[in-house]
């Protein structure tokens, strides 16, 4: 089965996992379909996003050529449906679809594993500003879902007493959302539970400095309160 990787880049991989050579606009078409699930995408929208400045007849012909080429990749076509079009998931697995399905089924650890980076990170399609706008919107939406999944997973792990595993997840959330007081508080508390109070204090100090530099204000009162508690305990 082929696989479309959209989180952390944009790659069409073969059965062995090796990236396949494919024209960029074909990749862009697959990307547009990747987040549409069963509802698919109407041809009119695909034309307007991929060829915004071309005459309609020319753009529609270009879309037909793309669809034809994708349907020749395998014995079964990668793209299904006359209109709207959708991914044929019998022959093409899509990471972003798996990510959202994992969230729908509350499989938080699986969702976090699947999210390897920003949607279509580093992929650019020249002459298609509407595609770039759509990609940025989806990138923001999916990044928000990932942050929420990390937060929920870390809280669930901490609630079960799995503080070491929770620390790993909190660190991932701090990495993608370094100004989040909730994330750094969760990290500090779990580190303190594991006996690493000095490490927790250092994390809080680093966050406090970052907030001052980036936002020009003091850190969240909860962070400052925990810092004071940890500092007192270590004699600081």
C-alpha positions as CSV (number, residue, x, y, z in Angstrom):
1,X,0.0,0.0,0.0
2,X,1.2,3.5,-0.8
3,X,1.3,6.1,2.0
4,X,0.9,9.9,1.9
5,X,2.9,11.6,4.7
6,X,1.7,15.2,5.3
7,X,2.7,15.8,8.9
8,X,6.3,17.2,8.9
9,X,6.5,17.5,5.1
10,X,4.8,16.1,2.1
11,X,5.9,12.7,0.6
12,X,4.3,9.9,-1.3
13,X,5.9,6.7,-0.2
14,X,5.9,3.3,-1.9
15,X,5.2,-0.1,-0.4
16,X,8.7,-0.3,1.0
17,X,8.4,3.2,2.6
18,X,10.7,4.8,0.0
19,X,9.6,8.2,-1.3
20,X,8.3,8.1,-4.9
21,X,9.1,10.7,-7.5
22,X,5.9,12.6,-8.2
23,X,5.1,16.0,-9.8
24,X,4.5,18.7,-7.1
25,X,1.0,19.6,-8.3
26,X,-0.1,16.0,-8.1
27,X,1.2,16.0,-4.5
28,X,-0.7,19.2,-3.8
29,X,-3.9,17.6,-5.1
30,X,-3.5,14.6,-2.8
31,X,-2.7,17.0,0.1
32,X,-6.0,18.9,-0.6
33,X,-7.9,15.6,-0.5
34,X,-6.0,14.3,2.6
35,X,-8.0,16.3,5.2
36,X,-11.4,16.1,3.5
37,X,-12.2,12.6,4.8
38,X,-15.3,11.0,3.2
39,X,-16.8,14.3,2.2
40,X,-14.2,14.8,-0.5
41,X,-13.5,18.1,-2.4
42,X,-15.5,19.5,-5.3
43,X,-13.7,19.9,-8.6
44,X,-14.6,23.6,-8.7
45,X,-12.7,24.2,-5.4
46,X,-9.7,22.2,-6.6
47,X,-9.5,24.3,-9.8
48,X,-9.8,27.6,-7.9
49,X,-7.1,26.6,-5.4
50,X,-4.6,25.0,-7.7
51,X,-4.9,27.2,-10.7
52,X,-6.4,30.5,-9.5
53,X,-5.1,32.6,-12.3
54,X,-5.7,30.3,-15.3
55,X,-8.7,30.4,-17.6
56,X,-11.4,28.0,-16.4
57,X,-11.3,25.7,-19.4
58,X,-7.5,25.4,-19.2
59,X,-7.6,24.8,-15.4
60,X,-10.2,22.1,-15.7
61,X,-8.2,20.4,-18.4
62,X,-5.1,20.5,-16.1
63,X,-7.1,19.0,-13.3
64,X,-8.3,16.2,-15.5
65,X,-4.7,15.4,-16.5
66,X,-3.7,15.3,-12.8
67,X,-6.6,13.0,-11.9
68,X,-5.8,10.7,-14.9
69,X,-2.2,10.5,-14.0
70,X,-3.0,9.6,-10.4
71,X,-5.4,6.9,-11.5
72,X,-2.7,5.3,-13.5
73,X,-0.3,4.9,-10.5
74,X,-1.8,1.6,-9.4
75,X,-4.3,-1.1,-10.6
76,X,-6.8,0.7,-8.3
77,X,-6.9,4.5,-8.6
78,X,-5.5,6.7,-5.8
79,X,-8.4,9.1,-6.3
80,X,-12.0,8.0,-6.2
81,X,-15.3,9.7,-7.1
82,X,-16.4,11.8,-10.1
83,X,-17.3,14.9,-8.0
84,X,-16.5,15.4,-5.2
85,X,-13.1,13.7,-5.4
86,X,-11.6,11.8,-2.4
87,X,-8.7,9.7,-1.5
88,X,-9.1,5.9,-2.2
89,X,-8.0,4.6,1.2
90,X,-8.0,1.0,0.0
91,X,-4.7,1.8,-1.8
92,X,-3.4,5.0,-0.2
93,X,-2.9,5.4,3.6
94,X,-2.8,9.0,4.8
95,X,-1.1,10.0,8.1
96,X,-3.3,13.0,8.8
97,X,-6.5,10.9,8.4
98,X,-5.0,8.4,10.8
99,X,-4.2,11.2,13.2
100,X,-7.7,12.6,13.2
101,X,-9.2,9.1,13.5
102,X,-7.0,8.4,16.5
103,X,-8.3,11.6,18.2
104,X,-11.9,10.7,17.4
105,X,-11.3,7.4,19.1
106,X,-9.4,9.0,22.1
107,X,-6.2,7.1,21.2
108,X,-4.1,10.0,22.4
109,X,-0.7,8.2,22.4
110,X,-1.2,7.1,18.8
111,X,-2.3,10.6,17.7
112,X,0.8,12.1,19.3
113,X,3.0,9.5,17.7
114,X,1.5,10.2,14.2
115,X,2.0,14.0,14.5
116,X,5.7,14.3,13.4
117,X,5.6,18.0,12.6
118,X,3.6,20.8,11.0
119,X,1.2,20.0,8.1
120,X,3.0,20.2,4.8
121,X,6.1,21.6,6.5
122,X,8.5,23.0,3.9
123,X,6.2,22.3,0.9
124,X,5.5,25.2,-1.4
125,X,3.5,25.4,-4.6
126,X,4.4,28.4,-6.8
127,X,1.6,30.4,-8.5
128,X,-1.0,29.1,-6.1
129,X,-1.6,31.6,-3.2
130,X,-5.0,30.0,-2.4
131,X,-3.2,26.7,-1.8
132,X,-0.8,28.4,0.6
133,X,-3.6,30.0,2.5
134,X,-5.5,26.7,2.8
135,X,-2.3,24.9,3.9
136,X,-1.6,27.5,6.6
137,X,-5.2,27.2,7.9
138,X,-4.9,23.4,8.1
139,X,-1.5,23.7,9.6
140,X,-2.8,25.9,12.4
141,X,-5.9,23.7,13.0
142,X,-3.9,20.5,13.2
143,X,-1.2,22.0,15.4
144,X,-4.0,23.0,17.8
145,X,-5.3,19.5,17.8
146,X,-1.8,18.2,18.6
147,X,-1.3,20.6,21.4
148,X,-4.7,19.6,22.9
149,X,-3.8,15.9,22.6
150,X,-0.4,16.4,24.3
151,X,-2.1,18.3,27.1
152,X,-4.8,15.6,27.7
153,X,-2.3,12.7,27.4
154,X,0.1,14.3,29.9
155,X,-2.7,15.0,32.4
156,X,-4.0,11.4,32.0
157,X,-0.5,10.0,32.6
158,X,0.1,12.2,35.6
159,X,-3.3,11.3,37.0
160,X,-2.3,7.6,36.8
161,X,0.9,8.3,38.6
162,X,3.0,7.7,35.5
163,X,5.1,10.8,36.1
164,X,8.1,9.8,34.0
165,X,6.0,9.2,30.9
166,X,4.1,12.4,31.7
167,X,7.4,14.4,31.8
168,X,8.2,13.2,28.3
169,X,4.8,14.4,27.0
170,X,4.9,17.7,28.9
171,X,8.4,18.3,27.3
172,X,6.9,17.8,23.8
173,X,4.2,20.3,24.6
174,X,6.7,22.9,26.0
175,X,8.7,22.4,22.8
176,X,5.8,23.3,20.5
177,X,4.2,25.8,22.9
178,X,7.0,27.3,25.0
179,X,5.0,30.2,26.3
180,X,2.2,28.0,27.7
181,X,2.1,28.3,31.5
182,X,-0.1,25.2,31.7
183,X,2.6,23.1,29.9
184,X,5.5,24.3,32.0
185,X,3.5,23.9,35.3
186,X,2.6,20.4,34.3
187,X,6.3,19.6,33.5
188,X,7.5,21.2,36.8
189,X,5.0,19.4,38.9
190,X,5.8,16.0,37.4
191,X,9.5,16.6,37.7
192,X,9.1,17.5,41.4
193,X,7.0,14.3,41.9
194,X,9.9,12.3,40.6
195,X,12.3,14.1,43.0
196,X,13.9,16.4,40.5
197,X,13.0,19.6,42.3
198,X,16.1,21.4,41.1
199,X,15.4,20.5,37.5
200,X,11.8,21.6,37.9
201,X,13.0,24.9,39.3
202,X,15.4,25.4,36.3
203,X,12.5,24.8,33.9
204,X,10.4,27.5,35.7
205,X,13.3,30.0,35.6
206,X,13.9,29.4,31.9
207,X,10.1,29.9,31.2
208,X,10.0,33.0,33.3
209,X,12.9,34.5,31.3
210,X,11.3,33.6,28.0
211,X,8.0,35.2,28.9
212,X,9.8,38.4,29.9
213,X,11.8,38.5,26.7
214,X,9.0,37.5,24.3
215,X,5.9,39.1,26.0
216,X,7.4,41.8,28.1
217,X,5.6,40.7,31.3
218,X,5.9,38.5,34.3
219,X,5.2,34.8,34.1
220,X,1.8,33.3,35.2
221,X,1.2,33.6,39.0
222,X,1.0,29.8,39.2
223,X,4.5,29.4,37.8
224,X,5.9,32.1,40.1
225,X,4.3,30.5,43.1
226,X,5.7,27.1,42.3
227,X,9.1,28.6,41.7
228,X,9.0,30.2,45.1
229,X,8.1,26.9,46.7
230,X,10.8,25.0,44.9
231,X,13.4,27.7,45.6
232,X,12.6,27.7,49.3
233,X,12.9,23.9,49.4
234,X,16.3,24.0,47.7
235,X,17.5,26.9,50.0
236,X,17.1,29.5,47.2
